[in-house]
Amino acid sequence: MASKADTEQNSAMSAGPIIPTATSGSETERVRRIYDKVASRYDGVIAWSEKIFFGNGRAWVCPQAGGAVLEIAFGTGRNLPYYPRDVRLTGIELSREMLAIARRRAQRLGHDVDLHLGDAQSLPFPDQCFDTVVCTLALCTIPDDWQAIAEASRVLRPGGRLLWLEHVRSPVLLVQAVQRLVDPLAVRIQGDHLLRTPLDHLRTLGLKIDQMQRSKWGMVERVSARKPV
Ligand SMILES: C[S@@+](CC[C@H](N)C(=O)[O-])C[C@H]1O[C@@H](n2cnc3c(N)ncnc32)[C@H](O)[C@@H]1O
């Protein structure tokens, strides 16, 4: 997996694209295989955990998006119904099978969305070309969440917004202890990391946090941040 130091080095040479290391490549391939396999069951499985954990999280995140919007790790397109109709939406997703379901959902809902198969850790878009970047329930799964956030920041225009809904490491020690127990299994089976703290990356990257809400004993996080002008 690419370390933060690798990424900082890549960013320092920022004329060129950020190139993931061989290790991060193999983990990315593993995650792709997991989601290709799970795609047909994903909507059913996630629906109940959305009800229990994430409440109206999608309805909090998506209406704040405006202008040219990029959603990373687009999944099966579950955010589509929540976007304002006038956004210009682009999506990128690692799994071909998840993306196929998203395409059908977009068609069914009559949403005009530019969907790409690709890697959020190495976005195929120029610097500063989006007004908003959205990510829901995926910073836990993208192998290098630091790199994904760095890439999101790169493609945001100055003043642009990064919005996310995520499950993160709880500050409540008892809850965190349970997360520590379950994490190795979750990572192995689902590529799902329970102990991440993506907010730290935002701060390191110099984005300004406008809103941050925590719920479910600090496990669920909603964030709206801005790239400085
Ligand atoms: C738990 S699902 C969330 C899907 C969707 N964002 C949602 O809110 O329902 C995680 C998604 O992240 C995608 N993913 C994981 N790593 C990725 C990467 N490096 N680039 C793009 N998508 C990735 C997976 O294929 C999967 O669709």
The ligand as an SDF file (V2000), in Angstrom:
LIG
                    3D

 27 29  0  0  0  0  0  0  0  0999 V2000
  -19.2150    0.0720    0.4370 C   0  0  0  0  0  0  0  0  0  0  0  0
  -19.2120    0.4230   -1.2730 S   0  0  0  0  0  0  0  0  0  0  0  0
  -19.9280    2.0570   -1.3400 C   0  0  0  0  0  0  0  0  0  0  0  0
  -20.5520    2.3440   -2.6790 C   0  0  0  0  0  0  0  0  0  0  0  0
  -21.2510    3.6990   -2.7890 C   0  0  0  0  0  0  0  0  0  0  0  0
  -20.3290    4.7870   -2.6290 N   0  0  0  0  0  0  0  0  0  0  0  0
  -22.3740    3.8180   -1.8140 C   0  0  0  0  0  0  0  0  0  0  0  0
  -22.4550    4.8370   -1.0990 O   0  0  0  0  0  0  0  0  0  0  0  0
  -23.2420    2.9130   -1.7710 O   0  0  0  0  0  0  0  0  0  0  0  0
  -17.5130    0.7590   -1.6090 C   0  0  0  0  0  0  0  0  0  0  0  0
  -17.2770    1.0190   -3.0760 C   0  0  0  0  0  0  0  0  0  0  0  0
  -15.9530    1.5330   -3.2470 O   0  0  0  0  0  0  0  0  0  0  0  0
  -15.4670    1.0410   -4.4820 C   0  0  0  0  0  0  0  0  0  0  0  0
  -14.0230    1.2000   -4.4990 N   0  0  0  0  0  0  0  0  0  0  0  0
  -13.1130    0.6190   -3.6870 C   0  0  0  0  0  0  0  0  0  0  0  0
  -11.8740    1.0110   -4.0010 N   0  0  0  0  0  0  0  0  0  0  0  0
  -11.9920    1.8850   -5.0290 C   0  0  0  0  0  0  0  0  0  0  0  0
  -11.0610    2.6410   -5.7830 C   0  0  0  0  0  0  0  0  0  0  0  0
   -9.7500    2.5640   -5.5380 N   0  0  0  0  0  0  0  0  0  0  0  0
  -11.5250    3.4520   -6.7650 N   0  0  0  0  0  0  0  0  0  0  0  0
  -12.8610    3.5290   -7.0320 C   0  0  0  0  0  0  0  0  0  0  0  0
  -13.7860    2.8280   -6.3490 N   0  0  0  0  0  0  0  0  0  0  0  0
  -13.3630    2.0210   -5.3540 C   0  0  0  0  0  0  0  0  0  0  0  0
  -15.9360   -0.4110   -4.4610 C   0  0  0  0  0  0  0  0  0  0  0  0
  -15.8430   -1.0330   -5.7260 O   0  0  0  0  0  0  0  0  0  0  0  0
  -17.3630   -0.2270   -3.9640 C   0  0  0  0  0  0  0  0  0  0  0  0
  -18.2500    0.0320   -5.0240 O   0  0  0  0  0  0  0  0  0  0  0  0
  1  2  1  0
  2  3  1  0
  2 10  1  0
  3  4  1  0
  4  5  1  0
  5  6  1  0
  5  7  1  0
  7  8  2  0
  7  9  1  0
 10 11  1  0
 11 12  1  0
 11 26  1  0
 12 13  1  0
 13 14  1  0
 13 24  1  0
 14 15  1  0
 14 23  1  0
 15 16  2  0
 16 17  1  0
 17 18  1  0
 17 23  2  0
 18 19  1  0
 18 20  2  0
 20 21  1  0
 21 22  2  0
 22 23  1  0
 24 25  1  0
 24 26  1  0
 26 27  1  0
M  CHG  2   2   1   9  -1
M  END
$$$$
